[in-house]
């Protein structure tokens, strides 16, 4: 099982673990890296209890996963059967560029109308 470190995050480790169906626990928090870990777990439809908000919840979830072989195996089977790691590679990354270009074009249009007025 994976215990994602915090507050530093473990993006690459999460991708590696999910590739081989290794369930784990992460903690969300104020640091951007912690937020990314939690978002990755949610993006792959992992149960909410696997994303802890506090250190106490993190420890509780880790103990739960460590002590429950059947639950770990069930999660592993789900992760492999559904190929959950593929969710990290879905989407439209070009949207960010499109939005920035749209803002630039709007700003240019706004400056043009000010000059002609």
N, C-alpha and C positions, 0 to 999 in steps of 0.2 A: 504494500500500500504506500501511497505517497502522502507525506506530510509537507505541504508547501511552507517554506520559511516565511516569516514576516518580521519586520515590515518591508523586506526587500523584494518580495515577489519571486516568481519562478516560472515565467512564461514558457521558456524552452523546456523545462522539466515537466510542465503540465502537458505540453504537446507530446513529448516523448512518452510519458506515462499513459496518456489516453490512446496513443497509437497502439500500445500493446494491451489495452484494457485493464490498466492498473488504476483502481479507484483511489481517491484520496480526500484530504481535508485541506481547506485553505481558510485564511482569516481575511476579512475585508476590514478596511479602516481608512484613515485619513490620507495615507500615502498613495500616490497614483499607482504604484506597483501592486499594492494590496487590492485596489479597486479593479485592476485588470484581472487579477487572479479570480476574484469573485464573478466578474463578468464572463470569464471563460467557462467557469463551472455552470453558470446559468445558461450560457449559449448552447451548451451540450446537454441541457435538460437534466443535470444532476440534481438530486433531491436538495431542497433548501437547507436541510440540517448540515450538509457538507460544507457550507459557507458560513463560518462563524463570525459573529460580530464582536465577541469578546474573547479574551484569553481563556476564560472559564469554559465558554462554549466550544472553543477549539479543542481543549483537553478532553472535554466530555465526548465530542464527536470522534476524536482520535481513539479514545478508549472503546467507544461503541464499535467502531469499524475494526479495531484490532481484535476485539473479543467475539465478534460475530462472523464466523467463517461463512455461514450460509448467505448472509447479506453481502459480504464481499464478493462471493462467487456469483451471486445474482446480478450485482452491479457489473462485474466483469463480463458476464455473458451479454448483458444488455449493451455495454459499451462496444463490444466486438461485433455483435449481430447488427447493430444499428450504425456501425462505423462512425461513432460520434465525433471522432477527431476531424472528420471531413467538414463539420460545421465551422471549424476555424478558417476554412478556405473558401467559404461561400460568401456571397454578397457582391456588392458593386463598389470596389475601392475607388473607382473613377469619380464617384459622386462628389467627393471632397474637391477635386480639381474643377469639376463643373460648377460647383457653388462658388468657389473663389473666382473663377472666370466671370461668372454672372455678376458678382459684386464689383469686380474691376470694370466691367462694361457699364454697369449702372453709375459707377463713380465718374467714368469718362463722360457719359451722357450728361450727368449733372454739371460737370465743369464746362462742357460745351455750351449748355444752355445759359450758363452764367456769363460766358464771354460774349455771346450774341445779344444779350439783353441790353 
